């Protein structure tokens, strides 16, 4: 069975998590978080519907929602009149109820986002560079945090829950592929990024691997709300990923679970000192950029619609064939090992190129034998290039307002 069938996708999207509360005493904060989570997942709901999906009593829901309104976390909507009885009043999240800052430190760019309680981006700042220089980036982060603090009112500043940083574990790695000066690469192992950012703000600071942060964004704000187990593939300068099992992000012993970029593309030959190429050396956007530059084309086209237009199109198609074949090998191996429900593919490229990669990957997966293993459903991610910074911002928001504190916080590292 081909699990990309539209009916199956529609059924998956129709599902929603149903957090359940308890009407027993001593669980006030937990029940408040359950109510907030129910509204976040389902959208605006009247009190009776909140009681139904959370299995809390109507009286408990009434008390909780009144407190959350008083705290500025919920807003009342326009009363909806039915055929009989009193009109129902839908309750929704107050976008101004809480804020968070997400910072993506990447190999070619840095993004700083101010995110509101609904996950919407309020402010955005981006810096592009040839390679990441720690001194330059830390100075810019300090300047952006100070600028945001100056622009916010006292009340809004008091509602900022913290700063979440999304960054690769080895920013000084693969210096040859990135054309990074050796002295710059040598400084990164000496930088404690979380501590350096914490020294520049009074807000709590968390750090998470960049592709894990992107996976968090998809898990909390995208398709992860209806898919319990999936391999997440994020295509950027280097391809990477994350792993979600039973609706929880799994980090592994060293925080590298789902790090598909390091997967070998073949067997290591006996007596051959040359190791097989890694997936990132075939299926990354850096490879597509190199193809463009080799033919005198603007490499920035990897991020926009030009990638599927002449004269870039021919080189994009060649990259798609190579990348899809390589990723298919990784997907087949992961499915055999983990019995996945889905594979979700996203990246820092246009939605059109994302669709082209998903289609090419579907064809590449057709060439594998799936006897003895269930082929996972292939899905496009929903967040895009903001996924890493948004995932970073979700760290403090989730820590303070979600009923499931263990969803992904255990993978935050210093």
Legacy VTK file of the C-alpha trace (Angstrom):
# vtk DataFile Version 3.0
C-alpha trace
ASCII
DATASET POLYDATA
POINTS 414 float
0.000 0.000 0.000
1.254 3.476 -0.867
0.887 5.443 2.374
0.915 8.798 0.598
-2.735 8.175 -0.385
-4.712 11.468 -0.033
-7.391 9.771 2.072
-4.781 8.655 4.566
-3.294 12.151 4.724
-6.719 13.634 5.344
-7.386 11.126 8.098
-4.057 11.907 9.750
-4.683 15.639 9.623
-8.141 15.135 11.141
-6.666 13.589 14.284
-5.728 15.775 17.239
-4.115 15.098 20.582
-6.634 15.132 23.422
-4.934 16.215 26.662
-6.885 15.034 29.668
-7.065 16.811 32.988
-8.104 15.705 36.454
-10.778 17.148 38.690
-8.915 16.011 41.814
-7.398 18.627 44.094
-3.781 19.768 43.944
-3.590 19.834 40.148
-4.483 23.449 39.468
-1.445 24.378 37.385
-1.491 21.114 35.446
-5.176 21.494 34.608
-4.612 25.075 33.487
-1.938 23.822 31.104
-4.245 21.079 29.842
-6.904 23.670 29.011
-4.384 25.894 27.221
-3.069 22.920 25.259
-6.570 21.872 24.229
-7.272 25.349 22.859
-3.881 25.487 21.160
-4.527 22.202 19.358
-8.218 22.625 18.523
-8.573 26.392 18.132
-11.188 28.534 19.875
-13.547 26.411 22.005
-16.527 27.116 24.253
-16.378 25.902 27.830
-18.585 22.860 27.215
-16.303 21.666 24.403
-13.194 22.234 26.540
-14.763 20.065 29.237
-15.480 17.353 26.669
-11.984 17.131 25.155
-10.139 17.438 28.500
-12.618 15.326 30.511
-12.670 17.988 33.214
-15.947 18.943 34.871
-17.778 22.003 33.572
-17.307 23.704 36.949
-13.541 23.069 36.896
-13.272 24.407 33.344
-15.241 27.528 34.306
-12.924 28.266 37.234
-9.792 27.625 35.168
-10.819 29.736 32.184
-11.739 32.650 34.428
-8.272 32.534 36.008
-6.606 32.303 32.601
-8.616 35.281 31.374
-7.577 37.266 34.425
-3.940 36.331 33.758
-4.282 37.604 30.195
-3.758 34.196 28.570
-7.264 33.722 27.126
-9.677 35.992 25.266
-13.432 35.643 24.892
-14.864 35.573 21.397
-18.241 36.621 20.042
-21.127 34.594 21.568
-22.396 31.928 19.180
-26.157 31.460 19.302
-27.601 28.003 18.742
-31.140 26.789 18.411
-31.798 26.447 22.159
-30.228 27.573 25.431
-27.707 30.261 26.198
-25.246 31.300 23.491
-21.827 29.650 23.758
-18.746 31.835 24.065
-15.594 30.518 22.344
-12.330 31.039 24.178
-9.045 31.511 22.327
-5.414 32.087 23.169
-4.445 35.713 23.720
-1.519 36.342 21.346
-0.152 38.922 23.812
-0.412 36.508 26.727
3.189 35.334 26.451
6.192 35.941 24.192
9.460 34.161 23.499
12.615 34.749 21.477
14.037 32.138 19.132
17.549 32.369 17.700
18.761 30.155 14.865
22.537 30.195 14.467
23.228 28.500 11.162
26.208 27.836 8.957
25.220 30.525 6.435
22.725 32.732 8.272
21.287 33.708 11.638
17.617 34.435 12.399
16.187 36.092 15.501
12.413 35.811 15.978
10.030 37.290 18.522
7.135 34.815 18.779
3.772 35.350 20.473
1.622 32.936 22.486
-0.034 31.508 19.364
3.322 30.806 17.690
3.025 33.708 15.256
6.192 35.660 14.430
5.954 39.266 15.665
9.432 40.444 14.671
12.141 38.978 12.494
15.790 39.857 11.976
18.190 37.988 9.651
21.926 38.125 9.040
23.527 36.298 6.098
27.220 35.446 6.041
29.747 33.288 4.212
30.663 31.362 7.364
29.805 31.761 11.081
32.277 33.907 13.025
31.632 33.603 16.800
32.694 37.148 17.659
30.476 38.684 14.983
27.459 36.511 15.835
27.620 37.071 19.593
27.866 40.829 19.075
24.853 40.765 16.757
22.828 38.595 19.150
23.522 41.025 21.984
22.488 43.956 19.821
19.249 42.278 18.701
18.248 41.285 22.236
18.855 44.845 23.433
16.879 46.241 20.498
13.906 43.974 21.183
13.928 44.845 24.882
13.942 48.558 24.051
11.003 48.220 21.668
8.730 46.247 24.007
6.487 47.851 26.602
7.107 47.048 30.255
4.100 44.695 30.290
5.176 42.909 27.093
8.752 42.586 28.327
7.451 40.985 31.509
5.632 38.380 29.417
8.768 37.229 27.541
9.352 33.692 28.800
12.932 33.239 27.639
15.349 32.720 24.756
15.740 29.445 22.865
18.838 28.960 20.702
18.925 26.460 17.826
22.419 25.706 16.534
24.446 22.814 15.085
26.556 20.936 17.610
29.693 21.504 15.517
29.635 24.997 14.032
33.343 24.738 13.344
33.035 21.409 11.547
33.225 20.653 7.819
35.319 23.777 7.347
36.519 22.693 3.899
32.984 22.340 2.541
32.087 25.739 4.017
35.336 27.437 2.990
35.801 28.533 6.609
39.207 29.905 7.707
40.948 27.429 10.061
41.398 30.054 12.798
37.639 30.749 12.844
36.795 27.040 12.954
39.255 26.557 15.824
37.451 29.152 17.995
34.049 27.446 17.982
34.951 24.505 20.282
35.930 27.100 22.899
32.552 28.882 22.753
29.765 27.971 25.196
26.983 29.462 23.125
24.262 29.182 25.769
26.438 30.797 28.434
27.570 33.570 26.086
23.980 34.473 25.186
22.877 34.219 28.824
25.529 36.803 29.701
23.817 39.222 27.317
20.260 38.974 28.717
18.387 38.603 32.003
16.037 36.052 30.406
16.386 32.274 30.833
18.317 30.761 27.918
18.016 27.249 26.460
20.069 25.579 23.723
18.949 22.840 21.342
20.448 21.261 18.240
19.196 23.115 15.165
17.565 20.196 13.360
16.047 19.002 16.636
14.585 22.500 17.071
13.081 22.312 13.577
11.645 18.925 14.498
10.166 20.475 17.665
8.413 23.127 15.567
6.886 20.445 13.339
5.985 18.320 16.365
4.252 21.096 18.292
2.955 23.412 15.558
2.798 21.253 12.424
2.038 17.699 11.356
3.440 16.266 14.570
0.125 17.017 16.240
-1.408 14.126 14.271
1.595 11.840 13.611
2.959 9.894 16.561
6.202 8.469 15.147
8.231 10.028 12.358
11.683 10.655 10.992
12.108 14.359 10.341
14.330 15.409 7.428
15.432 19.040 7.161
17.372 20.126 4.066
19.576 23.161 4.613
23.221 24.015 3.940
23.726 20.513 5.360
20.895 17.995 5.542
19.947 16.826 9.034
17.037 15.470 10.950
15.252 14.512 14.129
13.392 11.520 15.487
9.946 11.470 17.114
8.648 8.289 18.725
5.335 8.120 20.607
4.882 11.895 20.141
8.161 12.643 21.973
11.371 13.932 20.455
14.121 11.379 21.106
17.592 12.795 21.508
19.724 9.739 22.166
22.722 9.521 24.492
24.655 12.336 22.813
21.743 14.341 21.410
22.292 13.049 17.868
19.305 10.749 17.312
17.963 11.385 13.830
21.269 12.850 12.610
20.810 11.377 9.159
23.352 13.723 7.570
26.150 11.509 8.869
24.725 8.268 7.440
27.151 6.496 5.067
26.121 6.096 1.463
27.713 2.692 1.018
29.789 -0.076 2.548
33.305 0.574 3.792
35.526 -1.514 1.544
38.012 -3.861 3.162
41.543 -2.546 2.849
40.334 0.830 1.557
41.327 3.749 3.769
38.679 5.968 2.186
35.427 6.035 4.147
32.109 6.077 2.256
30.626 9.491 1.572
28.040 10.777 4.041
24.477 11.736 3.143
25.223 15.426 3.770
27.867 15.368 1.046
25.194 14.409 -1.514
21.798 15.726 -0.433
22.561 19.130 1.114
21.748 22.523 -0.345
25.489 23.168 -0.310
25.736 20.610 -3.115
23.093 22.407 -5.155
24.798 25.749 -4.544
28.059 24.254 -5.806
26.336 23.085 -8.998
25.017 26.590 -9.626
28.377 28.268 -8.991
30.138 25.774 -11.241
27.950 26.976 -14.114
28.200 30.676 -13.288
24.724 30.929 -11.730
23.566 32.759 -8.608
23.760 30.220 -5.768
21.124 32.117 -3.758
18.509 30.637 -6.112
18.424 27.510 -3.904
16.086 29.419 -1.572
13.593 30.798 -4.098
11.503 29.916 -7.135
14.393 30.369 -9.574
15.598 26.886 -8.618
12.861 25.427 -10.830
13.311 27.902 -13.679
15.835 28.041 -16.526
18.822 28.145 -16.468
18.898 26.720 -12.904
16.315 23.987 -13.582
18.590 21.464 -15.303
21.081 21.566 -12.429
18.289 21.373 -9.869
16.897 18.281 -11.566
20.303 16.608 -11.460
20.594 17.429 -7.750
17.055 16.155 -7.077
17.927 12.790 -8.628
21.062 12.420 -6.502
19.502 13.784 -3.304
16.315 11.727 -3.553
18.253 8.527 -4.143
20.483 9.186 -1.149
17.646 10.160 1.181
15.644 7.111 0.078
18.456 4.869 1.293
18.363 6.617 4.670
14.562 6.337 4.867
14.581 2.641 3.998
17.215 1.928 6.643
15.391 3.987 9.282
12.049 2.316 8.518
13.561 -1.150 8.927
15.101 -0.186 12.259
12.349 1.965 13.792
9.031 0.904 12.165
8.082 4.522 11.451
4.617 5.875 10.794
5.841 8.747 8.592
8.777 10.647 7.172
8.356 14.433 7.146
10.508 16.454 4.741
11.134 20.188 5.081
13.938 22.657 4.507
15.183 26.128 3.724
13.860 26.185 0.200
10.735 27.189 -1.689
7.552 25.165 -1.288
7.814 24.301 -4.980
11.278 22.763 -4.535
10.036 20.971 -1.425
7.230 19.428 -3.476
9.682 18.429 -6.204
11.961 16.728 -3.655
9.051 14.871 -2.046
7.908 13.662 -5.472
11.422 12.544 -6.428
11.844 10.829 -3.061
8.536 8.994 -3.529
9.810 7.629 -6.834
13.158 6.680 -5.302
11.388 4.787 -2.498
9.443 2.845 -5.147
12.728 1.237 -6.208
13.219 -0.442 -2.809
11.763 -3.727 -1.669
9.419 -3.228 1.278
8.866 -6.897 1.916
8.928 -7.531 5.648
8.640 -3.849 6.592
5.868 -1.232 6.329
6.681 1.680 4.069
6.254 4.946 5.996
3.944 7.673 4.729
5.872 10.534 3.114
4.673 14.012 4.118
5.825 17.571 3.366
6.697 19.644 6.422
4.571 22.682 7.172
6.945 25.193 8.800
9.750 25.906 6.318
12.889 27.964 6.897
11.604 29.402 10.205
11.420 25.935 11.758
14.705 26.110 13.673
14.241 29.557 15.212
10.570 28.823 15.911
11.520 25.562 17.581
13.967 27.471 19.748
11.258 29.929 20.804
8.925 27.050 21.644
11.351 25.786 24.306
10.513 28.466 26.915
6.845 28.636 25.885
6.451 24.891 26.243
8.332 24.831 29.545
5.906 27.302 31.092
2.574 26.416 29.516
2.471 22.812 28.281
1.167 19.936 30.434
3.837 17.601 29.053
7.142 19.038 30.244
9.080 16.003 29.007
7.943 16.355 25.404
11.340 17.621 24.276
12.995 19.585 27.076
15.326 16.715 27.983
17.276 17.270 24.785
18.288 20.848 25.667
22.057 20.948 26.168
24.708 23.387 27.369
LINES 1 415
414 0 1 2 3 4 5 6 7 8 9 10 11 12 13 14 15 16 17 18 19 20 21 22 23 24 25 26 27 28 29 30 31 32 33 34 35 36 37 38 39 40 41 42 43 44 45 46 47 48 49 50 51 52 53 54 55 56 57 58 59 60 61 62 63 64 65 66 67 68 69 70 71 72 73 74 75 76 77 78 79 80 81 82 83 84 85 86 87 88 89 90 91 92 93 94 95 96 97 98 99 100 101 102 103 104 105 106 107 108 109 110 111 112 113 114 115 116 117 118 119 120 121 122 123 124 125 126 127 128 129 130 131 132 133 134 135 136 137 138 139 140 141 142 143 144 145 146 147 148 149 150 151 152 153 154 155 156 157 158 159 160 161 162 163 164 165 166 167 168 169 170 171 172 173 174 175 176 177 178 179 180 181 182 183 184 185 186 187 188 189 190 191 192 193 194 195 196 197 198 199 200 201 202 203 204 205 206 207 208 209 210 211 212 213 214 215 216 217 218 219 220 221 222 223 224 225 226 227 228 229 230 231 232 233 234 235 236 237 238 239 240 241 242 243 244 245 246 247 248 249 250 251 252 253 254 255 256 257 258 259 260 261 262 263 264 265 266 267 268 269 270 271 272 273 274 275 276 277 278 279 280 281 282 283 284 285 286 287 288 289 290 291 292 293 294 295 296 297 298 299 300 301 302 303 304 305 306 307 308 309 310 311 312 313 314 315 316 317 318 319 320 321 322 323 324 325 326 327 328 329 330 331 332 333 334 335 336 337 338 339 340 341 342 343 344 345 346 347 348 349 350 351 352 353 354 355 356 357 358 359 360 361 362 363 364 365 366 367 368 369 370 371 372 373 374 375 376 377 378 379 380 381 382 383 384 385 386 387 388 389 390 391 392 393 394 395 396 397 398 399 400 401 402 403 404 405 406 407 408 409 410 411 412 413
